[in-house]
């Protein structure tokens, strides 16, 4: 069985293509969408062959040191600027760029991080303590439903899975000096399988064309 853990929305598209082009008479693949801390734990424990995470540039050095202590390597693949996501009918959908001030009256949606909610385990750029309307969700399907049914918004890498979105969710650049560093985790104490190396090539190819 080949297992993948991650919290970057576009990975589902890559995973689907990988399965379609590498299916055989018998196989077992697994993908888990979980919190950043748990992605790290899954790879460290050997439960996942590879993990995909996005790190805020301001947290990059401390995260690299943290991962190094756990014998995990992080390979950056892409730097992505933050974008605001909301439904295409949102009052701010036609803006060219957005700031915190313009977003203040709208509900902010973020992924819950459970007990491990230290800032460098999250991809959130917003300080939720300063937000009046905040909604926490645990999975991507719920996120999409909340965005579609309300005037809420979320902030992410600007990369949205095409098959899931279908144009109903749009993104606008968020004015920020911060950016995301997206890459993959491997356990330095485990031999990288041929199938894992192949999946890495799919990630690199997909992100190269973004």
C-alpha positions as CSV (number, residue, x, y, z in Angstrom):
1,X,0.0,0.0,0.0
2,X,1.2,3.5,-0.8
3,X,0.0,6.2,1.5
4,X,-0.1,10.0,1.1
5,X,-0.9,12.6,3.7
6,X,-1.4,16.3,3.0
7,X,-3.4,19.5,3.4
8,X,-3.0,21.2,0.0
9,X,-6.2,21.1,-2.0
10,X,-4.6,20.5,-5.4
11,X,-3.0,17.2,-4.3
12,X,-6.3,15.4,-4.9
13,X,-6.1,16.2,-8.6
14,X,-2.5,14.9,-8.8
15,X,-3.4,11.8,-6.8
16,X,-6.3,11.0,-9.2
17,X,-4.1,11.3,-12.2
18,X,-1.4,9.2,-10.6
19,X,-3.9,6.4,-9.9
20,X,-5.4,6.5,-13.4
21,X,-2.0,6.2,-15.0
22,X,-0.5,3.6,-12.7
23,X,-3.4,1.3,-12.0
24,X,-2.9,-2.5,-12.4
25,X,-4.6,-5.7,-11.6
26,X,-4.2,-5.2,-7.9
27,X,-3.2,-2.2,-5.8
28,X,-4.0,-0.3,-2.6
29,X,-3.5,3.5,-2.4
30,X,-4.5,5.9,0.3
31,X,-4.7,9.6,0.6
32,X,-5.5,11.5,3.9
33,X,-6.5,15.1,4.3
34,X,-5.4,16.0,7.8
35,X,-3.9,18.8,9.9
36,X,-0.3,19.8,9.4
37,X,0.9,18.4,12.7
38,X,-0.7,15.0,11.9
39,X,0.8,15.0,8.4
40,X,4.2,15.3,10.0
41,X,3.4,12.6,12.6
42,X,2.2,10.2,9.9
43,X,5.4,10.5,7.9
44,X,7.6,10.3,11.0
45,X,5.8,7.2,12.2
46,X,6.1,5.5,8.8
47,X,2.3,5.4,8.3
48,X,2.6,7.6,5.1
49,X,5.2,7.3,2.5
50,X,5.1,11.0,1.7
51,X,3.4,14.1,3.2
52,X,2.5,17.4,1.4
53,X,2.4,20.6,3.4
54,X,2.5,24.4,2.9
55,X,4.7,26.5,5.2
56,X,4.4,30.2,5.7
57,X,7.7,31.8,4.7
58,X,8.0,33.5,8.1
59,X,7.8,30.0,9.8
60,X,10.2,28.3,7.3
61,X,13.4,28.3,9.4
62,X,11.7,27.1,12.6
63,X,9.8,24.5,10.8
64,X,12.9,23.2,9.0
65,X,14.6,22.8,12.4
66,X,11.6,21.1,13.9
67,X,11.4,18.6,11.0
68,X,15.2,18.0,11.1
69,X,14.8,16.9,14.8
70,X,12.3,14.3,13.6
71,X,14.5,13.0,10.8
72,X,12.2,14.4,8.1
73,X,13.4,16.1,5.0
74,X,11.3,18.9,3.4
75,X,11.8,19.5,-0.3
76,X,10.3,22.8,-1.5
77,X,8.6,22.6,-4.9
78,X,6.7,25.9,-5.3
79,X,6.3,29.3,-3.7
80,X,2.7,30.6,-3.9
81,X,1.3,34.0,-3.0
82,X,-1.9,34.1,-0.8
83,X,-5.3,34.4,-2.4
84,X,-8.8,35.0,-1.0
85,X,-11.4,32.4,-2.0
86,X,-15.1,32.9,-2.0
87,X,-18.1,32.2,-4.2
88,X,-18.3,33.9,-7.6
89,X,-21.3,36.0,-6.5
90,X,-19.5,37.4,-3.5
91,X,-19.7,41.2,-3.2
92,X,-15.8,41.4,-3.4
93,X,-15.4,39.0,-6.3
94,X,-14.6,41.7,-8.8
95,X,-11.8,43.2,-6.8
96,X,-8.3,43.1,-8.1
97,X,-6.7,42.8,-4.7
98,X,-7.9,42.6,-1.1
99,X,-6.8,43.7,2.3
100,X,-7.8,42.7,5.9
101,X,-9.8,45.9,6.1
102,X,-12.0,45.1,3.1
103,X,-12.6,41.6,4.5
104,X,-13.4,42.6,8.0
105,X,-17.2,42.4,7.8
106,X,-17.3,38.9,6.2
107,X,-17.0,35.6,8.0
108,X,-13.5,34.0,7.8
109,X,-13.4,30.2,7.4
110,X,-10.3,28.2,8.4
111,X,-9.3,24.6,9.0
112,X,-9.3,23.5,12.6
113,X,-5.9,22.4,13.9
114,X,-7.1,20.6,17.0
115,X,-4.9,20.7,20.1
116,X,-1.8,21.4,17.9
117,X,-2.7,25.0,17.0
118,X,0.7,26.7,17.2
119,X,1.0,29.2,14.4
120,X,3.7,27.4,12.5
121,X,1.5,24.3,12.3
122,X,-1.2,26.3,10.5
123,X,-1.4,27.8,7.0
124,X,-3.5,30.7,8.3
125,X,-2.3,34.2,7.6
126,X,-5.1,35.8,9.6
127,X,-5.0,36.4,13.4
128,X,-8.3,34.9,14.4
129,X,-8.2,36.7,17.7
130,X,-8.9,39.9,15.8
131,X,-11.7,38.5,13.7
132,X,-15.3,38.9,14.8
133,X,-16.8,36.2,12.5
134,X,-14.8,33.0,12.4
135,X,-15.9,29.5,11.2
136,X,-13.7,26.5,11.8
137,X,-14.2,23.4,9.5
138,X,-12.4,20.1,9.3
139,X,-12.5,19.1,5.7
140,X,-12.5,20.5,2.2
141,X,-16.1,19.4,1.3
142,X,-17.5,21.4,4.2
143,X,-15.3,24.3,3.3
144,X,-16.7,24.4,-0.2
145,X,-20.3,24.2,1.0
146,X,-19.8,27.0,3.5
147,X,-18.2,29.2,0.9
148,X,-21.0,28.4,-1.6
149,X,-23.9,29.1,0.8
150,X,-22.6,32.2,2.6
151,X,-20.6,35.4,2.0
152,X,-17.7,33.9,3.9
153,X,-14.1,33.6,2.6
154,X,-10.9,31.7,3.2
155,X,-7.3,32.4,2.4
156,X,-5.0,29.9,0.8
157,X,-2.3,29.2,-1.8
158,X,-4.3,30.3,-4.8
159,X,-4.3,26.8,-6.2
160,X,-7.8,25.3,-6.4
161,X,-8.5,21.7,-7.7
162,X,-10.2,22.2,-11.1
163,X,-12.6,19.2,-10.9
164,X,-14.0,20.3,-7.6
165,X,-14.3,24.0,-8.2
166,X,-16.0,24.1,-11.7
167,X,-15.8,27.9,-11.6
168,X,-18.1,28.3,-8.6
169,X,-15.3,29.5,-6.3
170,X,-13.1,32.3,-7.4
171,X,-9.9,33.8,-6.0
172,X,-8.5,37.3,-5.6
173,X,-4.9,38.1,-4.6
174,X,-4.5,39.0,-0.9
175,X,-2.2,41.9,-0.1
176,X,0.5,40.4,2.1
177,X,4.3,40.2,2.2
178,X,4.0,36.6,3.3
179,X,3.9,33.7,0.9
180,X,3.6,29.9,1.1
181,X,6.4,27.4,0.5
182,X,4.8,24.2,-0.7
183,X,6.8,20.9,-0.7
184,X,6.9,17.3,0.4
185,X,8.1,15.5,3.4
186,X,10.0,12.2,3.5
187,X,11.3,10.1,6.3
188,X,15.1,10.2,6.1
189,X,15.3,6.8,7.9
190,X,13.2,5.0,5.3
191,X,14.1,4.0,1.8
192,X,12.1,5.9,-0.8
193,X,10.2,3.4,-2.9
194,X,10.0,3.5,-6.7
195,X,6.3,4.3,-6.5
196,X,6.9,7.2,-4.1
197,X,9.6,8.6,-6.5
198,X,7.1,8.4,-9.3
199,X,4.5,10.3,-7.3
200,X,7.0,13.0,-6.6
201,X,7.6,13.4,-10.3
202,X,3.9,13.9,-10.7
203,X,3.9,16.6,-8.1
204,X,6.9,18.4,-9.6
205,X,5.4,18.2,-13.1
206,X,2.0,19.5,-12.0
207,X,3.4,22.4,-10.0
208,X,5.9,23.4,-12.7
209,X,3.0,24.2,-15.0
210,X,1.1,26.3,-12.5
